[in-house]
């Protein structure tokens, strides 16, 4: 989403239209073979990390053309975006290539690392957006509870950690909890599916916060990446998305 927004912004600065198709497809189940082969060679080399993920796919279109020239309006409007890198976190999350796939390394510290980063990142993002675009009440400031949140459903500990860090209720994260319960964590496509699910609710607050993708990193990456994007229900740099998910893979 951040890359697509940068492309659209660059085109806008050159007074040109932009339409960007973003597609995420994750076949996480193929990595089970690598774990099984490692266990056959050494019974103590046991890992269940890959079983935490499901297969899934999602896509969206970001365009500066929605709502103009007869084109339908957007599902969401991107107001601002930010990506941060968490230092010294390579040991907590990585994919190591092997002949039969990738071996996932995932430690129990990932939820704590991401929950510690979310509040400072949210405040930085919020300060970059004019208050008139964010005002949701009579107050002249906005807080985390003024928004609906689309948090990457990377696990119950990640969702609960984000909820505690921002003093949110279950209702603020209802779409993320629903997708985690029914489809599990399908990696990069998950948060797009959560955003799509938010539209299914009959009522929601004015702005929708898309948060938290603790990105998988190949061995060349030394840190976790966290992405935060603010989107609302109208505006200039828009994204309309479509999603599909492998119905055969479900969370247990």
C-alpha positions in Angstrom: 0.0 0.0 0.0 2.8 2.4 0.9 4.6 1.7 -2.4 1.4 2.2 -4.4 0.7 5.5 -2.6 4.3 6.7 -3.4 3.8 5.9 -7.0 0.4 7.8 -7.1 1.9 10.8 -5.3 4.8 10.9 -7.7 2.4 11.0 -10.7 0.3 13.7 -9.0 3.3 15.9 -8.5 4.0 15.6 -12.3 0.3 16.5 -13.0 -0.4 13.0 -14.4 -3.1 10.5 -13.4 -2.1 7.3 -11.8 -3.8 3.9 -11.4 -1.9 1.2 -9.5 -2.9 -2.5 -9.1 -1.5 -4.1 -6.0 -1.8 -7.9 -5.6 -0.7 -10.0 -2.6 -0.7 -13.8 -2.9 0.7 -16.0 -0.1 1.1 -19.8 -0.3 2.3 -20.3 3.2 1.4 -24.0 3.3 4.2 -25.0 0.9 6.7 -24.2 3.7 5.5 -27.1 5.7 7.6 -29.5 3.6 10.8 -27.8 4.7 9.8 -28.2 8.4 8.8 -31.8 7.9 12.1 -32.7 6.1 14.1 -31.0 8.9 12.2 -33.1 11.5 12.9 -36.3 9.6 16.6 -35.6 9.7 16.6 -34.6 13.3 13.6 -35.1 15.6 14.8 -32.4 17.9 14.7 -29.8 15.1 11.0 -29.3 15.6 9.1 -26.1 14.6 5.3 -25.3 14.4 5.8 -21.8 13.2 4.6 -22.5 9.6 1.3 -24.0 10.9 0.4 -20.5 12.2 -0.2 -19.3 8.6 -2.9 -19.9 6.0 -2.9 -19.4 2.2 -4.6 -16.3 0.9 -4.7 -13.6 -1.8 -6.1 -10.1 -2.0 -5.8 -7.1 -4.3 -6.8 -3.5 -4.5 -6.6 -0.6 -7.0 -5.2 2.7 -6.0 -6.0 5.6 -8.3 -6.2 9.3 -8.5 -9.1 9.0 -11.0 -11.8 7.6 -8.6 -14.7 10.0 -8.3 -13.9 11.9 -11.5 -14.7 11.6 -15.2 -17.6 9.4 -14.4 -15.5 6.9 -12.5 -17.1 5.5 -9.3 -15.9 6.8 -6.0 -13.3 5.1 -3.8 -13.8 2.6 -1.1 -11.1 4.3 1.0 -9.0 7.4 0.6 -5.3 7.4 1.6 -4.5 10.4 3.8 -1.0 9.6 4.8 1.4 6.7 5.3 4.5 5.7 7.1 6.9 2.8 7.4 9.3 2.2 10.2 12.2 -0.2 10.7 12.8 -1.8 14.1 16.5 -2.2 14.8 18.2 -5.4 15.9 15.2 -7.7 15.3 16.6 -10.1 12.7 16.7 -13.0 15.2 13.0 -12.7 15.9 11.5 -13.2 12.4 13.1 -14.5 9.2 12.6 -16.9 6.3 15.7 -19.0 5.6 15.8 -20.6 2.1 16.3 -24.4 1.9 16.1 -26.8 -1.0 12.4 -27.6 -0.2 11.2 -24.2 0.6 11.7 -21.7 3.4 12.3 -22.3 7.1 10.5 -19.8 9.2 12.0 -18.4 12.4 9.5 -16.7 14.6 10.1 -15.9 18.3 7.6 -15.2 21.1 9.0 -11.6 21.3 7.4 -10.4 18.1 4.1 -9.3 19.7 6.0 -7.3 22.3 8.2 -5.6 19.7 5.3 -4.6 17.5 3.1 -3.4 20.4 5.9 -1.2 21.7 6.3 0.5 18.3 2.7 1.1 17.4 1.8 4.0 19.7 4.8 6.3 18.8 4.3 5.5 15.1 0.6 6.4 15.3 1.4 9.7 17.0 3.9 10.5 14.3 1.5 9.6 11.5 -1.3 11.6 13.1 0.8 14.7 13.3 1.4 14.7 9.6 -2.3 15.0 8.7 -4.2 18.3 8.9 -6.7 18.2 11.8 -9.6 19.2 9.6 -9.2 16.0 7.7 -9.3 13.9 10.9 -11.7 15.7 13.2 -14.3 13.2 14.3 -15.9 15.1 17.2 -16.0 18.5 18.8 -12.5 18.0 20.1 -9.6 19.6 18.3 -7.5 16.5 18.7 -7.9 12.9 17.7 -7.0 9.8 19.6 -6.6 6.2 18.7 -10.1 5.4 20.0 -11.6 7.8 17.4 -10.9 5.3 14.6 -11.7 1.9 13.5 -8.5 -0.2 13.1 -7.5 -2.8 10.5 -4.6 -4.6 12.4 -2.7 -7.3 10.7 -4.1 -10.5 12.3 -0.7 -12.0 13.0 -1.8 -13.7 16.1 -4.0 -13.2 19.2 -1.0 -11.8 21.1 -0.3 -9.2 18.4 -4.0 -8.1 18.3 -4.2 -7.9 22.1 -0.9 -6.1 22.3 -2.0 -3.4 19.8 -5.3 -3.1 21.7 -3.6 -2.5 25.0 -0.9 -0.1 23.6 -3.6 2.1 22.2 -6.3 1.7 24.8 -8.8 0.3 22.3 -11.9 -1.9 22.8 -12.7 -5.2 21.1 -15.1 -3.2 18.9 -12.3 -1.1 17.5 -10.5 -4.2 16.2 -13.7 -6.3 15.5 -12.8 -6.8 11.8 -9.2 -8.0 12.7 -10.6 -10.4 15.3 -13.2 -11.7 12.8 -10.6 -12.4 10.1 -8.2 -14.0 12.5 -10.9 -16.3 13.8 -12.3 -17.3 10.4 -9.3 -17.2 8.1 -6.2 -16.9 10.3 -3.0 -15.2 9.3 -2.4 -15.3 5.6 0.6 -13.0 5.8 0.7 -9.9 3.5 -2.8 -10.4 2.2 -4.4 -10.5 5.7 -4.7 -6.7 6.3 -6.3 -6.2 2.9 -8.9 -8.8 3.7 -9.5 -7.1 7.0 -10.0 -3.7 5.3 -12.5 -5.4 2.9 -14.3 -6.9 5.9 -14.6 -3.5 7.6 -16.9 -2.5 4.7 -19.3 -5.3 5.6 -20.2 -3.5 8.9 -23.3 -1.4 8.6 -21.9 1.4 10.7 -18.4 2.6 11.4 -16.6 5.7 12.5 -15.4 8.3 9.9 -11.8 7.2 9.6 -10.3 3.8 9.3 -6.7 3.1 10.4 -4.8 0.4 8.6 -2.1 -0.8 10.8 0.6 -3.2 11.5 2.2 -5.4 9.1 5.2 -7.0 10.8 6.8 -8.0 7.6 8.6 -11.3 6.9 12.2 -10.7 6.2 14.6 -12.7 4.1 18.0 -13.3 5.6 19.4 -10.2 4.0 17.0 -8.1 6.2 18.1 -7.4 9.7 15.0 -5.9 11.1 11.2 -6.1 11.4 9.3 -3.6 9.3 6.1 -2.0 10.5 3.8 -0.1 8.2 1.1 2.3 9.2 -1.4 3.9 6.8 -4.3 6.3 7.5 -7.2 5.9 5.2 -10.7 7.4 5.3 -13.9 7.1 3.4 -13.3 9.9 0.8 -10.6 12.1 -0.8 -7.9 12.3 -3.4 -5.5 9.3 -3.5 -7.9 6.4 -3.4 -7.9 2.7 -3.2 -10.6 0.3 -4.2 -9.9 -3.3 -3.4 -11.1 -6.8 -4.2 -10.2 -9.9 -2.2 -10.2 -13.6 -2.4 -9.1 -16.1 0.2 -8.4 -19.8 0.1 -11.5 -21.1 1.8 -9.9 -24.5 2.4 -7.4 -23.1 4.9 -9.0 -22.0 8.1 -7.7 -21.1 11.6 -8.3 -23.7 14.3 
